[in-house]
Amino acid sequence: MLTKDSYKTVTTLSQGTYKEKGSRFIALAYPVYSEDEIKEQLTKCRKEYHNAEHHCYAFRLGKDHPVYRINDDGEPSGSAGKPIYGQILSNDLTNILIVVVRYFGGTKLGIPGLINAYKAAAKEALDQAMIVEKTINVRVEIRYDYLAMNEVMKTLKDDNATILDQAVDNHCKLTFSIRRDRIDKILSRLQKINGISIKPEGIFYS
């Protein structure tokens, strides 16, 4: 069961195919984390499948206020991108891009046929995918005196924080990450340590 700081996505590229009346649909599902990464994958896909008639796609990024887009790439409006996106929603996925390339077989499928074909191809790609649950984390930088080292380390360990970077000196600096749902608790504990400086650095997806 998903929590407020978890989400489902695919781990690696997966592929599915569907054929209908001579037309061939190849679906590719990519894990993505930014719109720049999406543009890069679309460019690579169009280059690899340069002789396909259509490169239709849908993507979804983030969880709380997800960014999404659908593109029919010349197919009738609503016949390609929307059914692809429907498969993303039905599997409750995010940080994912699905591209379905079409090689036209000479026979028109009609809008219902296209909807079914793009949906089936996207579904096949997801059926082949490794879907995992990941967490939304917060990265935090803290600075503190060496004498507070034991107290800092105990707090991080007790709240299952992950140390990302550490510099030990008379005045220490440490960067850690922690699941978003636990951030308020650990910050409350750290703020009780004398002389500590705390700087949250933002959210990232594991």
KETOR-371384 format. One record per residue (C-alpha): residue in three letters; x, y negated, z. Coordinates in nm, 3 decimals. Each point is the difference from the previous one (the first is absolute). Layout:
REM KETOR-371384
(r ALA, (X, Y, Z))
...
***
This chain:
REM KETOR-371384
(r MET, (0.000, 0.000, 0.000))
(r LEU, (0.142, -0.336, -0.105))
(r THR, (0.072, -0.261, 0.266))
(r LYS, (0.020, -0.378, -0.033))
(r ASP, (0.372, 0.022, -0.072))
(r SER, (0.003, 0.299, -0.238))
(r TYR, (-0.086, 0.054, -0.364))
(r LYS, (0.011, 0.269, -0.268))
(r THR, (0.209, -0.013, -0.314))
(r VAL, (0.192, 0.222, -0.242))
(r THR, (0.367, 0.080, 0.060))
(r THR, (0.132, 0.039, -0.355))
(r LEU, (-0.114, -0.025, -0.361))
(r SER, (-0.264, 0.258, -0.091))
(r GLN, (-0.162, 0.073, -0.335))
(r GLY, (-0.328, 0.134, -0.132))
(r THR, (-0.141, 0.058, -0.348))
(r TYR, (-0.345, 0.024, -0.153))
(r LYS, (-0.107, 0.075, -0.358))
(r GLU, (-0.330, -0.082, -0.166))
(r LYS, (-0.091, 0.025, -0.372))
(r GLY, (0.360, -0.031, -0.109))
(r SER, (0.086, -0.291, 0.228))
(r ARG, (0.268, 0.060, 0.261))
(r PHE, (0.008, -0.188, 0.330))
(r ILE, (0.316, 0.004, 0.212))
(r ALA, (-0.036, -0.139, 0.353))
(r LEU, (0.298, -0.110, 0.209))
(r ALA, (-0.032, -0.084, 0.371))
(r TYR, (0.283, -0.206, 0.151))
(r PRO, (0.070, -0.109, 0.360))
(r VAL, (0.046, -0.381, -0.008))
(r TYR, (0.049, -0.272, 0.260))
(r SER, (-0.008, -0.330, -0.191))
(r GLU, (-0.141, -0.156, -0.316))
(r ASP, (0.354, -0.037, -0.134))
(r GLU, (0.048, 0.375, 0.036))
(r ILE, (-0.332, 0.055, -0.180))
(r LYS, (0.112, -0.219, -0.292))
(r GLU, (0.323, 0.196, -0.020))
(r GLN, (-0.181, 0.336, -0.009))
(r LEU, (-0.247, -0.124, -0.262))
(r THR, (0.287, -0.119, -0.219))
(r LYS, (0.174, 0.338, 0.028))
(r CYS, (-0.324, 0.186, -0.069))
(r ARG, (-0.081, -0.204, -0.312))
(r LYS, (0.355, 0.057, -0.125))
(r GLU, (-0.011, 0.375, 0.061))
(r TYR, (-0.349, 0.040, -0.152))
(r HIS, (0.045, -0.273, -0.262))
(r ASN, (-0.200, 0.185, -0.265))
(r ALA, (-0.314, 0.039, 0.216))
(r GLU, (-0.307, -0.204, -0.095))
(r HIS, (-0.086, -0.107, 0.355))
(r HIS, (0.178, -0.040, 0.335))
(r CYS, (-0.286, -0.048, 0.248))
(r TYR, (0.066, -0.035, 0.370))
(r ALA, (-0.114, -0.085, 0.350))
(r PHE, (0.196, -0.078, 0.313))
(r ARG, (-0.055, -0.074, 0.367))
(r LEU, (0.244, -0.159, 0.246))
(r GLY, (-0.027, -0.049, 0.376))
(r LYS, (-0.261, 0.108, 0.248))
(r ASP, (-0.163, -0.278, 0.202))
(r HIS, (-0.076, -0.224, -0.299))
(r PRO, (0.105, 0.216, -0.295))
(r VAL, (0.098, -0.151, -0.334))
(r TYR, (-0.128, 0.197, -0.297))
(r ARG, (-0.033, -0.033, -0.375))
(r ILE, (-0.146, 0.202, -0.285))
(r ASN, (0.086, -0.023, -0.369))
(r ASP, (-0.184, 0.161, -0.294))
(r ASP, (0.275, -0.088, -0.253))
(r GLY, (-0.235, -0.030, -0.295))
(r GLU, (-0.247, 0.272, 0.095))
(r PRO, (-0.363, -0.110, 0.048))
(r SER, (-0.042, -0.202, 0.320))
(r GLY, (-0.040, 0.219, 0.309))
(r SER, (0.076, 0.326, -0.182))
(r ALA, (0.361, 0.053, 0.112))
(r GLY, (0.141, -0.210, 0.283))
(r LYS, (-0.312, 0.030, 0.215))
(r PRO, (-0.021, 0.383, 0.001))
(r ILE, (0.377, 0.015, 0.066))
(r TYR, (-0.043, -0.234, 0.296))
(r GLY, (-0.294, 0.208, 0.117))
(r GLN, (0.235, 0.295, 0.051))
(r ILE, (0.231, -0.217, 0.209))
(r LEU, (-0.293, -0.102, 0.220))
(r SER, (-0.149, 0.348, 0.028))
(r ASN, (0.333, 0.127, 0.133))
(r ASP, (0.039, -0.306, 0.229))
(r LEU, (0.344, -0.079, -0.141))
(r THR, (0.201, -0.319, -0.010))
(r ASN, (0.345, -0.110, -0.120))
(r ILE, (-0.069, 0.193, -0.317))
(r LEU, (-0.008, -0.064, -0.375))
(r ILE, (-0.172, 0.239, -0.241))
(r VAL, (0.059, -0.044, -0.373))
(r VAL, (-0.191, 0.209, -0.254))
(r VAL, (0.138, -0.006, -0.352))
(r ARG, (-0.224, 0.110, -0.287))
(r TYR, (0.092, 0.155, -0.331))
(r PHE, (-0.305, -0.038, -0.224))
(r GLY, (-0.113, 0.321, -0.167))
(r GLY, (-0.213, -0.151, -0.275))
(r THR, (-0.341, 0.048, 0.162))
(r LYS, (-0.163, -0.272, 0.209))
(r LEU, (-0.112, 0.120, 0.342))
(r GLY, (-0.250, -0.272, 0.083))
(r ILE, (0.001, -0.188, 0.328))
(r PRO, (-0.130, 0.294, 0.214))
(r GLY, (0.263, 0.226, -0.158))
(r LEU, (0.277, -0.252, 0.065))
(r ILE, (-0.105, -0.047, 0.362))
(r ASN, (0.007, 0.375, 0.054))
(r ALA, (0.337, 0.041, -0.175))
(r TYR, (0.181, -0.275, 0.191))
(r LYS, (-0.151, 0.120, 0.327))
(r ALA, (0.097, 0.362, -0.067))
(r ALA, (0.357, -0.089, -0.098))
(r ALA, (0.050, -0.216, 0.311))
(r LYS, (-0.150, 0.272, 0.219))
(r GLU, (0.236, 0.259, -0.147))
(r ALA, (0.302, -0.222, 0.077))
(r LEU, (-0.115, -0.037, 0.361))
(r ASP, (-0.072, 0.372, 0.028))
(r GLN, (0.367, 0.057, -0.089))
(r ALA, (0.126, -0.273, 0.235))
(r MET, (0.155, 0.032, 0.343))
(r ILE, (-0.227, -0.222, 0.210))
(r VAL, (0.133, -0.103, 0.341))
(r GLU, (-0.101, -0.220, 0.290))
(r LYS, (0.246, -0.280, 0.075))
(r THR, (0.012, -0.281, 0.254))
(r ILE, (-0.004, -0.379, -0.009))
(r ASN, (0.288, -0.131, 0.207))
(r VAL, (0.130, -0.327, 0.139))
(r ARG, (0.368, -0.094, -0.010))
(r VAL, (0.127, -0.203, 0.298))
(r GLU, (0.337, -0.161, 0.077))
(r ILE, (0.097, -0.051, 0.364))
(r ARG, (0.301, -0.170, 0.163))
(r TYR, (0.096, 0.061, 0.362))
(r ASP, (0.291, 0.003, 0.245))
(r TYR, (0.206, 0.316, 0.029))
(r LEU, (-0.110, 0.039, 0.363))
(r ALA, (-0.359, 0.056, -0.123))
(r MET, (0.105, 0.287, -0.228))
(r ASN, (-0.135, 0.286, 0.212))
(r GLU, (-0.337, -0.167, 0.051))
(r VAL, (-0.032, -0.079, -0.372))
(r MET, (0.091, 0.353, -0.105))
(r LYS, (-0.240, 0.159, 0.249))
(r THR, (-0.284, -0.219, -0.129))
(r LEU, (0.070, 0.091, -0.363))
(r LYS, (0.021, 0.370, 0.083))
(r ASP, (-0.318, 0.001, 0.210))
(r ASP, (-0.200, -0.159, -0.284))
(r ASN, (0.153, 0.215, -0.276))
(r ALA, (0.161, -0.290, -0.183))
(r THR, (0.257, 0.072, -0.272))
(r ILE, (0.330, -0.189, 0.014))
(r LEU, (0.092, -0.129, -0.347))
(r ASP, (0.310, -0.205, 0.075))
(r GLN, (0.200, -0.082, 0.311))
(r ALA, (0.294, -0.224, 0.091))
(r VAL, (0.137, 0.040, 0.354))
(r ASP, (0.196, -0.282, 0.162))
(r ASN, (-0.039, -0.230, 0.299))
(r HIS, (-0.302, -0.130, -0.189))
(r CYS, (-0.163, 0.291, -0.182))
(r LYS, (-0.221, 0.004, -0.308))
(r LEU, (-0.229, 0.286, -0.095))
(r THR, (-0.264, 0.059, -0.266))
(r PHE, (-0.268, 0.265, 0.049))
(r SER, (-0.324, 0.115, -0.161))
(r ILE, (-0.315, 0.125, 0.164))
(r ARG, (-0.348, 0.102, -0.109))
(r ARG, (-0.226, -0.301, -0.026))
(r ASP, (-0.250, 0.128, 0.256))
(r ARG, (0.279, 0.007, 0.263))
(r ILE, (0.149, -0.343, -0.064))
(r ASP, (-0.198, -0.194, 0.264))
(r LYS, (0.090, 0.247, 0.273))
(r ILE, (0.374, 0.001, -0.069))
(r LEU, (0.021, -0.378, -0.043))
(r SER, (-0.176, -0.044, 0.334))
(r ARG, (0.260, 0.223, 0.169))
(r LEU, (0.298, -0.161, -0.175))
(r GLN, (-0.113, -0.350, 0.094))
(r LYS, (0.044, 0.092, 0.367))
(r ILE, (0.375, 0.051, -0.051))
(r ASN, (0.201, -0.307, 0.106))
(r GLY, (0.174, -0.194, -0.275))
(r ILE, (-0.137, 0.198, -0.292))
(r SER, (-0.081, -0.165, -0.333))
(r ILE, (-0.261, 0.171, -0.221))
(r LYS, (-0.055, -0.063, -0.371))
(r PRO, (-0.258, 0.210, -0.192))
(r GLU, (0.116, 0.032, -0.362))
(r GLY, (-0.312, 0.128, -0.171))
(r ILE, (-0.201, 0.307, -0.096))
(r PHE, (0.127, 0.277, -0.223))
(r TYR, (-0.136, 0.334, -0.120))
(r SER, (0.189, 0.314, 0.090))
***
